[in-house]
Amino acid sequence: MVIARLFKKFSKKRLSKEALNCFVQGYSESGETESPQLFSSKQSELEYRKLVNLWEQLEDYPIEFSEGLESQSVETLQSRKTNQWLRPACGALAACLLAFVLVFTGLFNKADFDHYETRFGERIVVNLDDGSRVKINSASKVIVNYSDKLRQIEVKQGEAMFEVVKDISRKFIVTTKKGSVEAIGTEFNVNLHNQNMIVTVAEGKVFVSNAEDELSAKDREFAVEGQQVTVSAQGKIKTQKLGDLTSALAWVDGKIMLAGESLEVAVEEVNRYSKHKIDFLDSSLKTLPINGVFNAGDIEGFLSALEESYDISAVRSKSIGLTYLARRKKSDLDLEPTLD
């Protein structure tokens, strides 16, 4: 297949045949990049999403001949309906155009440039080319940009855990809109929370700086295993020693662990795993300390625990996807509160 040969020739990223075939076949038959129902592996699905995402991004590139080529192909198909072979050929041509533009723009030439995005309640593990791994939490966006001289990853939203393989020839740097992290053969977590960047070191050591410093040698914080560094929205850096990393890294095992955090913080954490959100009817509940371990994404389990263990009533409204928390009244006992 021409598209496969182009990718193998011009890119360092090894894409599965299934991802390439699904992409080309989907476009050739329907003119749209429709996602197949099933993939044989999660990696093939991720690769397919990457191709679709890059295809959609081509609209941002000022390539004047692409629109004319598409229009000409449509007119040709309309005038030659009897030549059915033209339709898959046109799709293959469009796919080849994608490969050409990827190479031309450098996205698949000197660097591996991958987008990963998780839905609510979804967590994925990405194995990188150098043997490093990235665990991506729910509702997160991560961009991987590897080159011959640098391993750079951007966390645009949410949270990710990094297991870094040491490579003295290429630095491993994680960037966010709030700060940057440089790691050397280590394991650490980056969490974008309430306009802050929170870095938790599980193993090894890292250098953390705010966004303005951009890892400058004179203004960066050194952190080792068991420490947590917070870069505030104002760029201030604070380091603290954590007695136990279990709570901060519980999400990796699909858990939410609360040890005295306020109900407001607990609700924020629970909300990141579900489209159905929790809010407050009674703001005085926000400061209530909460303890317990919950399954990430199990919003009903969390609400049930609040109702059973605290003086709280959960007022559900499925029609608008919200549940409100209020103090329980005597009249609420043995009733199922609802707004619907």
Secondary structure as UniProt FT lines:
FT   HELIX           2..10
FT   HELIX           17..30
FT   HELIX           42..57
FT   HELIX           58..60
FT   HELIX           64..79
FT   TURN            81..82
FT   TURN            84..85
FT   HELIX           86..105
FT   TURN            106..110
FT   STRAND          111..117
FT   TURN            120..121
FT   STRAND          124..127
FT   TURN            129..130
FT   STRAND          133..136
FT   TURN            138..139
FT   STRAND          141..147
FT   STRAND          150..157
FT   STRAND          159..163
FT   TURN            168..169
FT   STRAND          171..175
FT   STRAND          179..183
FT   STRAND          187..193
FT   TURN            194..195
FT   STRAND          196..203
FT   STRAND          205..210
FT   TURN            211..213
FT   TURN            217..218
FT   STRAND          221..224
FT   TURN            225..226
FT   STRAND          227..231
FT   TURN            233..234
FT   STRAND          237..241
FT   TURN            246..249
FT   HELIX           250..253
FT   STRAND          255..262
FT   HELIX           263..271
FT   TURN            272..273
FT   STRAND          277..280
FT   HELIX           283..287
FT   STRAND          289..295
FT   TURN            296..297
FT   HELIX           299..309
FT   STRAND          312..317
FT   TURN            318..321
FT   STRAND          322..327
FT   HELIX           330..332
FT   TURN            333..334
//
